[in-house]
Amino acid sequence: MLKLNMLHQTDAALNKFGSRIYATPEKQADGTQWVSFSDPDAIRTMIKAFAIVTGPTVCCPAGDKYFKKLPGKRSLTDMVQGPDENFWISYDPTGPAVGATVGDHVTIGRGAVSFGHWTVAATLVHELAHANGAALPGQAEKALMFCGLREHYRETND
């Protein structure tokens, strides 16, 4: 299930949906960060992107089949809608990339957010493919081809 990191990081912090926020990854050497969303426009963009990613166009049989072939063997539908695991989505205000993943923590860069909810949705699918074990060149980006986001596919993205 996708959960948006919207509050200061403390053990007792609760997000808007009443779920505990866990400690996020440390800031990376390249500047990538996992911080909470606070800007109302960015939060609205994220909510629209979540609706796309959890909807039937993206969570479709072809997308699920592709995700199940990845090393993690999970369907995209189970990853974004299932109750068994949580993927925390944080904000990266200064990092070099549009997104990054460490375990069950995904960060979405300022650049992706500024391009809008469709770019964020594509970035989320790409990063969730990494969370599902995609490691070969182009493997995470190829997920877009099967998840209704073909127009956002970029051959050069890993």
C-alpha positions as CSV (number, residue, x, y, z in Angstrom):
1,M,0.0,0.0,0.0
2,L,1.3,3.5,-0.9
3,K,1.6,5.8,2.1
4,L,2.6,9.5,1.7
5,N,5.1,10.8,4.2
6,M,3.6,14.2,5.2
7,L,4.8,14.8,8.8
8,H,8.0,15.4,10.7
9,Q,9.9,12.1,11.3
10,T,9.4,10.9,14.9
11,D,8.5,7.4,16.2
12,A,5.1,8.6,17.3
13,A,4.3,10.7,14.2
14,L,1.1,9.7,12.4
15,N,0.3,10.6,8.8
16,K,-3.1,11.9,7.7
17,F,-4.4,8.3,7.3
18,G,-3.5,7.4,10.9
19,S,-0.5,5.1,10.1
20,R,2.8,5.3,11.9
21,I,5.7,6.8,9.9
22,Y,8.9,4.8,10.3
23,A,12.4,6.2,10.1
24,T,13.4,7.0,6.6
25,P,16.8,6.3,4.9
26,E,19.7,8.6,5.6
27,K,20.6,11.3,3.2
28,Q,22.7,9.8,0.4
29,A,26.2,11.0,-0.6
30,D,24.8,12.3,-3.9
31,G,22.3,14.5,-2.0
32,T,19.2,12.3,-2.3
33,Q,16.9,12.8,0.7
34,W,13.7,11.2,2.1
35,V,11.8,14.1,3.8
36,S,8.1,14.7,4.4
37,F,5.8,16.5,1.9
38,S,4.6,19.8,3.2
39,D,3.7,21.9,0.2
40,P,-0.1,21.6,-0.5
41,D,0.4,21.7,-4.3
42,A,3.0,18.9,-4.1
43,I,0.6,16.9,-1.9
44,R,-2.2,17.4,-4.4
45,T,0.1,16.2,-7.2
46,M,1.0,13.1,-5.2
47,I,-2.7,12.3,-4.5
48,K,-3.5,12.5,-8.2
49,A,-0.5,10.3,-9.0
50,F,-1.6,7.7,-6.4
51,A,-5.0,7.6,-8.1
52,I,-3.3,6.8,-11.4
53,V,-1.0,4.2,-10.0
54,T,-3.7,2.4,-8.0
55,G,-6.2,2.6,-10.9
56,P,-7.1,0.0,-13.5
57,T,-5.0,1.5,-16.2
58,V,-1.7,0.9,-14.3
59,C,-2.7,-2.0,-12.1
60,C,-3.7,-4.1,-15.0
61,P,-3.1,-7.8,-16.0
62,A,-0.1,-6.9,-18.3
63,G,1.5,-4.7,-15.5
64,D,1.0,-7.4,-12.9
65,K,2.4,-10.1,-15.2
66,Y,5.6,-8.0,-15.8
67,F,6.0,-7.2,-12.1
68,K,5.6,-10.9,-11.2
69,K,8.5,-11.7,-13.5
70,L,10.8,-9.4,-11.5
71,P,13.0,-11.0,-8.8
72,G,10.6,-9.9,-6.0
73,K,7.8,-11.9,-7.7
74,R,5.1,-9.4,-6.5
75,S,2.3,-8.0,-8.7
76,L,2.1,-4.2,-8.9
77,T,-1.5,-4.4,-7.7
78,D,-0.4,-6.2,-4.5
79,M,2.4,-3.7,-4.0
80,V,0.2,-0.6,-4.2
81,Q,-3.2,-1.9,-2.9
82,G,-2.4,-4.9,-0.8
83,P,-2.5,-4.7,3.0
84,D,0.6,-6.8,3.6
85,E,3.3,-4.2,3.0
86,N,3.7,-0.5,3.0
87,F,5.7,1.7,0.6
88,W,6.5,5.1,2.1
89,I,6.7,7.8,-0.5
90,S,8.8,10.8,0.6
91,Y,10.0,14.0,-1.1
92,D,13.5,14.8,-2.3
93,P,13.8,18.6,-2.5
94,T,17.5,18.7,-3.7
95,G,18.6,15.4,-5.0
96,P,20.0,14.7,-8.5
97,A,17.3,12.2,-9.6
98,V,13.5,12.3,-10.2
99,G,13.2,9.3,-7.8
100,A,15.1,6.8,-5.8
101,T,14.4,3.7,-3.7
102,V,15.9,2.1,-0.7
103,G,13.9,-1.0,0.5
104,D,10.3,0.0,1.0
105,H,11.1,3.8,0.9
106,V,10.7,5.7,-2.3
107,T,11.5,9.3,-2.7
108,I,10.1,11.5,-5.5
109,G,12.3,14.4,-6.6
110,R,11.3,18.0,-7.0
111,G,11.8,17.8,-10.7
112,A,9.2,15.0,-11.1
113,V,6.7,16.8,-8.9
114,S,7.2,20.0,-10.9
115,F,6.3,18.1,-14.2
116,G,3.0,17.0,-12.7
117,H,1.1,13.9,-11.6
118,W,1.6,11.8,-14.8
119,T,5.4,12.1,-14.4
120,V,5.1,11.3,-10.7
121,A,2.9,8.3,-11.5
122,A,5.5,7.0,-14.0
123,T,8.3,7.6,-11.5
124,L,6.4,5.7,-8.9
125,V,6.0,2.7,-11.2
126,H,9.7,2.8,-12.1
127,E,10.8,3.0,-8.5
128,L,8.3,0.3,-7.4
129,A,9.9,-2.0,-10.0
130,H,13.2,-1.4,-8.3
131,A,11.6,-2.2,-4.9
132,N,10.5,-5.4,-6.6
133,G,14.0,-6.3,-7.5
134,A,14.5,-4.7,-10.9
135,A,18.3,-4.2,-11.2
136,L,19.3,-4.9,-14.8
137,P,19.7,-1.9,-17.1
138,G,16.4,-0.7,-18.4
139,Q,14.4,-3.3,-16.3
140,A,12.6,-0.8,-14.1
141,E,11.9,1.6,-16.9
142,K,10.5,-1.2,-19.1
143,A,7.6,-1.6,-16.5
144,L,6.1,1.6,-17.9
145,M,5.5,-0.2,-21.2
146,F,3.2,-2.7,-19.5
147,C,1.5,-0.4,-17.1
148,G,-0.4,2.0,-19.3
149,L,2.5,4.6,-19.2
150,R,4.2,3.9,-22.5
151,E,4.3,7.6,-23.4
152,H,6.6,8.2,-20.3
153,Y,9.1,5.4,-21.2
154,R,12.6,6.7,-21.7
155,E,15.1,4.2,-23.1
156,T,18.0,5.8,-21.3
157,N,16.6,5.5,-17.8
158,D,17.8,2.6,-15.7
